[in-house]
Amino acid sequence: MTAPVETVLFELLADLEPGKSVSPEQVARAADAESWRRLLPRVRAIAVGLARQGQLVITRHGKPADPNTFKGVYRLRLPLPTDPVVATPVVEVIEPETAADAAD
């Protein structure tokens, strides 16, 4: 049976001491023991989204990593008061100039 990844992730983290982390594999196996490998991309996508919202910290080598640029092996934990705030980039949408705008 497949459990929602986000729910499983927060349940696993709730059982840990502050500052302790889980691996994406642990989350995927807890969500679906038989097809956990298929869930790994979903675990990563959910982790990135939660990290951008400040609800989760992605770590590399025990240090917080930027959710927008991290690569390789990573772990997941709840935020600590001492963690730096990771700002998500703001993307400015520039609309193309139309022929009517150019005539003005």
Secondary structure, DSSP 8 states (H G I E B T S, - for coil): ----HHHHHHHHHHTS-TT--B-HHHHHHHH-SSSHHHHHHHHHHHHHHHHHTTS-EEEETTEE--TTT--SS-EEE---TTS---------------HHHHH-
